[in-house]
């Protein structure tokens, strides 16, 4: 798989890298609503999918558990690591293989912890590359690297849950195909420290959810992959949107972030190796 992915990058991706990056830079990156996906990205995604170079990050046990034609190669984190390294050589290469963050982590959450209904609605189109997603954990007022500090609220109200809070540095929130957010909030301040939080699935078009602004780094918003500040103002979704159960949010967050750290680190190594 590493050889196949590396060959695809050399033969198909590197020759169009300059054209894709140049075209992206020419667009108004502060106007996310007019951003257009480059034709080479569309073409290469279709080619990678047709060759089975698709969702290769998914772990083997879960690939066997779901009957989905796009379930991936079933590699362990150890096996996937050098493939992530190869993809890191080109900034947009992970998206070509549907291995881009934050969708990889969100797909793993739905695979490991989602109900069949949640998987059918959100995991299936993510595996197919039809939609994008974001993960709403980080907040401006607390040290969010420790997920137990998260203060946004999750309140049960009958058959619904009501969400309030402000999130920022939410990667991919402004992508034109971002359709769903995973929201981490505190549901029980009196519970033990690691059982206070709950993870909730929120469609991006839910009333009360708005993108306040897109954040920049060194003046660049990095459309469409960059980071947004989101406000959740009495956002109401069905209680069936809770993942795994109330109070399980910290557990899920750690299960998600573990593989994600490996993916990011290996891509950075690949970028550094190419730079050298």
C-alpha positions in Angstrom: 0.0 0.0 0.0 2.9 2.4 0.8 4.4 1.7 -2.6 1.1 2.2 -4.4 0.3 5.5 -2.6 3.9 6.8 -3.2 3.7 5.9 -6.8 0.4 7.6 -7.2 1.8 10.8 -5.6 4.8 10.8 -7.8 2.9 10.0 -11.0 -0.3 11.9 -10.5 -0.1 14.4 -7.7 3.3 16.1 -7.9 2.9 17.0 -11.6 -0.3 19.1 -10.8 0.9 20.4 -7.4 2.0 23.8 -8.7 -1.2 24.3 -10.8 -3.4 23.4 -7.8 -1.6 25.6 -5.3 -1.3 28.5 -7.7 -5.0 28.4 -8.6 -5.9 28.3 -4.9 -3.7 31.3 -4.1 -5.4 33.2 -6.9 -8.8 32.9 -5.3 -10.0 35.3 -2.7 -9.2 33.2 0.4 -11.2 35.4 2.7 -14.4 34.8 0.8 -15.1 31.2 1.6 -18.4 31.2 -0.2 -16.8 31.6 -3.6 -14.1 29.0 -3.1 -14.1 26.4 -5.9 -12.5 22.9 -5.8 -9.8 22.5 -8.4 -10.6 20.2 -11.3 -7.4 18.2 -10.7 -8.4 17.5 -7.1 -11.8 16.2 -8.2 -10.1 14.1 -10.9 -7.4 12.6 -8.6 -9.9 11.8 -5.9 -11.9 9.8 -8.3 -8.8 8.0 -9.6 -7.5 7.2 -6.1 -10.9 5.9 -5.1 -11.1 3.7 -8.2 -7.7 2.2 -7.4 -8.6 1.4 -3.8 -6.3 4.0 -2.4 -9.2 5.4 -0.3 -9.8 5.6 3.5 -6.6 3.7 4.1 -6.3 5.0 7.7 -9.3 3.0 9.0 -8.4 0.3 11.5 -8.9 -3.4 10.5 -11.4 -4.5 13.2 -13.8 -1.7 12.2 -13.4 -2.3 8.5 -14.7 -5.8 9.0 -17.6 -4.6 11.1 -19.2 -2.4 8.5 -20.6 -3.4 5.1 -19.4 -0.4 3.2 -17.7 -0.4 -0.2 -15.5 2.5 0.8 -14.4 1.1 4.2 -10.7 1.2 3.3 -7.7 -1.0 3.6 -7.9 -1.9 7.2 -4.4 -0.8 8.4 -3.2 -0.4 11.9 -1.8 2.9 13.1 1.7 1.5 12.8 1.0 0.4 9.2 -0.6 3.6 8.2 2.1 5.9 9.7 4.6 5.7 6.8 1.7 6.2 4.4 0.8 9.4 6.2 4.5 10.3 5.9 4.3 9.9 2.1 1.1 12.0 1.9 2.7 14.8 3.9 5.0 15.6 1.0 2.2 17.5 -0.7 -0.2 19.8 1.3 -3.4 18.6 -0.3 -2.4 14.9 -0.9 -4.3 13.5 2.2 -7.6 14.8 0.7 -6.9 13.0 -2.6 -7.1 9.7 -0.6 -9.9 10.8 1.8 -7.4 10.7 4.6 -7.6 14.4 5.6 -8.1 15.8 9.0 -10.5 16.4 10.7 -12.6 13.9 8.8 -10.3 11.0 9.6 -10.8 11.4 13.3 -14.5 12.0 13.0 -15.0 8.9 10.9 -13.1 6.9 13.5 -15.4 8.4 16.2 -18.5 7.2 14.3 -16.9 3.9 13.5 -15.9 3.1 17.1 -18.7 4.8 19.0 -21.6 5.7 16.7 -25.0 4.0 16.5 -26.1 2.3 13.3 -28.4 5.3 12.7 -25.6 7.8 13.2 -23.3 5.8 11.0 -25.9 5.6 8.2 -26.6 9.3 8.3 -23.0 10.7 8.7 -20.4 8.0 8.4 -21.5 6.6 5.0 -21.2 10.0 3.2 -18.0 10.8 4.9 -16.5 7.4 3.8 -17.6 8.2 0.3 -16.0 11.6 0.4 -19.4 13.3 -0.3 -19.3 15.6 2.7 -16.8 17.1 5.2 -17.0 17.6 8.9 -15.5 19.5 11.9 -14.7 18.7 15.5 -15.7 21.4 18.0 -13.7 21.1 21.2 -11.2 24.1 21.6 -12.5 27.2 23.3 -11.1 30.7 23.7 -11.5 31.0 27.5 -9.9 27.8 28.7 -6.8 25.7 28.2 -8.4 23.3 25.7 -5.4 21.0 25.3 -6.9 19.3 28.5 -10.4 18.3 27.4 -11.6 18.3 31.0 -11.4 22.1 31.0 -14.1 22.5 28.3 -16.9 24.7 29.5 -19.5 24.8 26.7 -22.7 23.3 27.9 -24.8 20.3 27.0 -28.3 20.4 28.7 -30.9 17.7 28.3 -34.4 19.1 27.7 -36.9 16.3 27.3 -36.1 14.4 24.1 -33.6 17.1 23.0 -30.3 18.4 24.1 -29.5 22.1 24.1 -26.0 23.3 23.3 -24.4 26.7 24.2 -20.8 27.9 23.9 -18.1 29.4 21.8 -15.5 27.3 19.9 -12.5 28.4 17.9 -9.7 27.0 15.8 -12.3 24.6 14.4 -10.6 23.1 11.4 -12.6 22.8 8.2 -15.7 24.6 9.5 -15.8 26.9 6.5 -15.4 24.2 3.9 -18.3 24.4 1.4 -19.0 20.7 1.9 -18.8 20.8 5.8 -22.2 19.4 6.8 -21.7 18.1 10.4 -19.9 19.1 13.6 -19.0 17.0 16.6 -19.5 19.2 19.7 -17.9 18.5 23.1 -19.5 20.2 26.0 -20.0 19.8 29.8 -23.2 18.0 30.7 -22.6 17.4 34.5 -20.3 19.6 36.5 -20.8 17.5 39.6 -19.7 14.2 38.0 -16.1 12.9 38.3 -13.7 15.0 36.3 -13.5 12.6 33.4 -17.2 11.9 33.2 -18.5 15.5 33.0 -18.5 15.9 29.2 -20.7 14.7 26.4 -20.1 14.5 22.6 -23.1 15.5 20.4 -23.5 15.4 16.6 -24.8 18.7 15.2 -25.7 19.3 11.5 -24.1 22.6 10.4 -27.5 24.0 9.3 -29.0 23.7 12.8 -30.6 27.0 14.0 -28.4 28.8 16.5 -25.1 27.6 15.1 -23.2 30.2 13.2 -19.6 30.7 12.0 -18.6 34.0 13.6 -15.4 34.4 11.5 -12.6 32.5 9.9 -9.3 32.8 11.8 -6.0 33.6 10.1 -2.4 32.5 10.7 0.2 35.1 9.5 -2.6 36.7 7.5 -3.7 33.5 5.7 -7.0 31.9 6.3 -6.0 28.8 4.3 -9.3 28.2 2.5 -11.0 25.8 2.5 -9.0 23.9 5.2 -8.5 26.6 7.8 -10.1 27.3 11.1 -13.2 29.0 12.3 -14.7 30.5 15.4 -18.2 29.1 15.9 -21.0 30.2 18.2 -23.6 27.7 19.6 -26.6 29.7 20.8 -29.3 27.5 22.2 -28.7 24.9 19.5 -31.3 22.2 19.9 -30.8 18.7 18.5 -32.5 15.3 19.3 -31.0 13.4 22.3 -30.3 10.6 19.8 -27.5 12.8 18.6 -25.4 12.0 21.7 -22.5 9.7 20.9 -22.0 6.7 23.1 -23.8 8.2 26.1 -23.8 11.1 28.4 -20.6 11.6 30.3 -18.5 9.7 27.7 -17.1 12.7 25.9 -13.6 12.8 27.4 -13.2 9.1 26.7 -14.2 9.6 23.1 -12.0 12.7 22.6 -8.9 10.7 23.8 -9.8 7.8 21.5 -10.1 10.2 18.6 -7.0 12.3 19.3 -4.6 9.4 19.8 -4.5 8.2 16.2 -4.8 11.8 15.0 -1.6 12.8 16.7 0.2 10.0 14.9 -1.3 11.1 11.5 -0.3 14.7 12.0 3.2 14.0 13.2 4.0 11.6 10.3 2.7 14.1 7.7 4.9 16.8 9.2 7.9 14.4 9.0 7.1 13.8 5.3 6.9 17.6 4.7 10.2 18.1 6.5 11.9 15.3 4.6 10.8 16.8 1.3 12.0 20.3 2.4 15.4 18.9 3.3 
